[in-house]
Amino acid sequence: MRLVIARCSVDYSGRLNTHLPLATRLIMLKADGTVAFHRDMQHAPLNWMSPPCTFTVEAPDAESASTGVLEHWRVIHAKTGDALFVRIYEVLHDSSHELGVDPGLQKDGVEADLQRLLAEQVEVIGDGLTLVRREFPTAIGPVDLLLRNTAGGTIAVEVKRRGDIDGVEQLTRYLELLGRDPHLAPVTGVFAAQEIKPQARVLAIDRGIRCVTLDYESMKGTESGAPRLF
């Protein structure tokens, strides 16, 4: 990545035309071709060009040079033809850095984390339950958790961060399919989520599906408290 702090003006032409008047800005030139212009006190760039694009540096013409321009930069998008025309008046900082391979954002509290924690703490769903398998395969996709109760009945659990009607419909399809297997029947359903929308709760209850609201922090062990059932 190249970081340039410069006094510059920026003109954008394409789907609409914009102009950034002369000011001191941070210019980021990334390895993938992205060029972005930032000011202080704002996280989002003022203007930018996403790849694929070409970047060229030109000497200023006599008229531009007479106004103090040191360089002209042109950034042109390879597909759309949109263009950035940058006038560089003064360079205050110019450095390049090799950042290496970034592992990417690791999210805490995604559905996979909830599913893993719930598989380790099936007592959150109810007493006397045992885990049969995570990601139990079916012809229409895997059921998040398959549990057994002490009476030999099967419980299919659908895990969501935010439970909506689509999630209830998904679990309903799983229950219909699993219920046809004599080795699994009878099968009941549990819709488990950190937040369940009221419409989804009503639909689940109407279809005989139990809802469990998951306390993710408590399940991680960072807070005390019991799961809330309704």
C-alpha positions in Angstrom: 0.0 0.0 0.0 1.2 3.5 -0.8 0.2 6.4 1.5 0.5 9.9 0.2 -0.4 13.0 2.1 -0.7 15.9 -0.3 -2.3 19.2 -1.1 -4.5 18.2 -4.1 -7.7 18.8 -6.0 -9.7 15.9 -7.5 -12.1 15.9 -10.4 -14.3 12.9 -11.0 -16.1 12.3 -14.3 -18.5 9.4 -15.1 -22.1 8.8 -14.0 -21.9 12.2 -12.4 -19.2 14.8 -12.1 -17.8 15.9 -8.8 -15.0 18.2 -7.6 -12.9 18.2 -4.5 -11.3 21.7 -4.2 -7.6 22.2 -3.2 -7.0 20.8 0.3 -4.6 18.5 2.2 -5.7 14.9 2.0 -4.6 11.4 2.6 -4.4 9.4 -0.6 -4.4 5.6 -0.4 -3.2 3.6 -3.4 -3.8 -0.1 -2.7 -2.2 -3.1 -4.3 -5.5 -4.1 -6.0 -5.7 -0.8 -7.8 -8.0 1.0 -5.4 -7.4 4.8 -5.1 -9.2 6.6 -2.2 -9.1 10.1 -0.9 -9.6 10.8 2.8 -9.8 13.8 5.1 -9.4 13.9 8.8 -12.4 13.3 11.1 -14.3 11.1 8.6 -14.0 7.3 8.2 -15.4 7.0 4.7 -13.4 8.3 1.7 -14.4 11.6 0.1 -14.0 10.0 -3.3 -12.5 6.8 -4.7 -12.0 4.5 -7.7 -12.4 0.8 -7.4 -10.5 -1.8 -9.5 -9.9 -2.6 -12.2 -8.4 0.7 -13.1 -5.2 2.2 -14.5 -3.0 4.8 -12.8 -0.7 7.2 -14.6 1.4 10.1 -13.6 1.9 13.1 -16.0 3.9 16.2 -16.0 1.7 19.3 -15.7 1.3 21.5 -18.7 2.6 25.1 -18.6 -0.7 26.5 -17.4 -1.1 24.1 -14.5 2.6 24.4 -13.6 2.2 28.2 -13.3 -0.5 27.6 -10.6 1.8 25.4 -8.6 0.8 21.9 -9.8 3.7 19.4 -9.5 2.0 16.4 -11.1 -1.2 15.3 -12.8 -2.6 11.9 -11.8 -5.1 10.1 -13.9 -7.1 7.1 -12.7 -9.4 5.5 -15.2 -11.7 2.6 -14.6 -11.0 -0.2 -17.2 -14.7 -1.2 -17.7 -16.8 2.0 -17.2 -14.3 4.6 -18.3 -15.0 6.7 -15.2 -12.0 8.9 -14.4 -10.3 10.7 -11.6 -8.1 13.7 -12.5 -5.8 14.7 -9.6 -3.7 17.8 -9.4 -0.9 17.4 -6.9 0.3 20.7 -5.5 2.5 19.6 -2.6 3.6 16.2 -1.2 3.9 16.2 2.5 4.4 12.4 2.9 4.9 9.5 0.5 5.5 6.0 1.8 4.9 2.4 0.6 4.3 -0.6 2.8 4.0 -4.3 2.2 1.1 -5.4 4.4 1.2 -9.1 3.5 -1.7 -11.5 3.5 -4.5 -10.5 5.8 -6.6 -13.3 7.4 -9.8 -11.2 7.1 -12.4 -10.2 9.6 -13.2 -12.8 12.2 -16.7 -12.4 13.4 -17.8 -13.3 16.9 -21.4 -14.3 17.4 -22.1 -15.5 13.9 -24.5 -18.5 13.4 -21.6 -21.0 13.4 -20.5 -19.8 16.8 -24.0 -20.1 18.2 -24.4 -23.5 16.7 -21.1 -24.7 18.2 -21.9 -23.3 21.7 -25.4 -24.8 21.6 -24.1 -28.2 20.6 -21.8 -28.0 23.7 -24.7 -26.8 25.9 -27.7 -28.7 24.8 -29.2 -28.2 28.3 -30.0 -24.7 27.0 -32.7 -26.3 24.9 -34.0 -28.6 27.7 -33.1 -31.2 30.3 -32.1 -34.7 29.5 -31.1 -34.0 25.9 -28.2 -35.5 24.0 -26.6 -34.4 20.8 -26.9 -36.7 17.9 -25.0 -34.6 15.3 -24.3 -31.1 14.1 -25.2 -30.3 10.5 -27.4 -33.5 10.2 -27.7 -34.1 6.4 -31.0 -34.2 4.6 -32.0 -34.0 1.0 -32.9 -30.3 1.2 -29.9 -29.2 3.4 -28.4 -29.8 6.8 -30.3 -29.5 10.0 -28.2 -27.3 12.4 -28.5 -29.7 15.4 -30.2 -33.0 15.9 -30.9 -34.0 19.5 -32.5 -36.9 21.3 -34.6 -36.8 24.5 -34.9 -39.4 27.2 -38.0 -40.9 25.6 -36.2 -41.5 22.3 -37.8 -38.7 20.4 -35.9 -36.5 18.0 -35.5 -32.8 18.2 -34.4 -30.7 15.2 -32.9 -27.3 16.1 -32.6 -24.4 13.6 -30.1 -21.8 14.9 -30.1 -18.2 13.8 -28.7 -14.9 15.0 -32.0 -13.1 14.1 -34.9 -15.4 13.6 -37.5 -14.4 11.0 -40.3 -16.1 9.1 -37.9 -17.6 6.6 -36.1 -19.5 9.3 -39.4 -20.9 10.6 -40.3 -22.0 7.1 -36.9 -23.6 6.7 -37.3 -25.6 9.9 -40.8 -26.6 9.0 -39.5 -28.2 5.8 -36.9 -30.1 7.7 -39.4 -31.4 10.2 -41.7 -32.6 7.5 -38.9 -34.5 5.8 -37.3 -35.9 9.0 -40.8 -37.0 10.2 -41.0 -39.5 7.3 -38.0 -41.4 8.6 -39.2 -44.2 11.1 -35.8 -44.2 12.7 -36.2 -40.5 13.7 -40.0 -40.1 14.3 -41.5 -38.5 16.2 -39.6 -35.3 15.4 -40.3 -31.9 17.1 -38.7 -28.6 16.3 -36.9 -25.9 18.2 -36.2 -22.4 16.7 -33.3 -20.9 18.5 -32.0 -17.4 18.0 -30.5 -14.4 19.7 -33.5 -12.4 18.6 -36.8 -13.8 17.2 -39.2 -11.5 15.4 -42.8 -11.4 16.7 -44.2 -12.7 13.4 -41.8 -15.6 13.4 -42.7 -16.5 16.9 -46.4 -16.5 16.2 -45.8 -18.7 13.1 -43.6 -21.1 15.0 -46.0 -21.5 17.9 -48.8 -22.1 15.4 -46.8 -24.9 13.9 -45.9 -26.5 17.2 -42.3 -25.3 17.1 -40.8 -24.2 20.4 -38.8 -21.0 20.5 -35.7 -20.4 22.5 -34.0 -17.0 22.8 -30.2 -17.5 23.1 -28.0 -15.4 25.4 -24.8 -15.5 23.5 -22.7 -13.8 26.2 -24.0 -16.1 28.8 -23.3 -19.1 26.6 -19.7 -17.9 26.2 -19.4 -17.8 30.0 -18.9 -14.0 30.2 -22.2 -13.4 31.9 -24.5 -15.4 34.2 -28.1 -16.1 33.6 -30.4 -18.6 32.1 -31.8 -18.8 28.6 -35.2 -17.2 28.1 -37.9 -19.5 26.9 -41.3 -18.4 25.5 
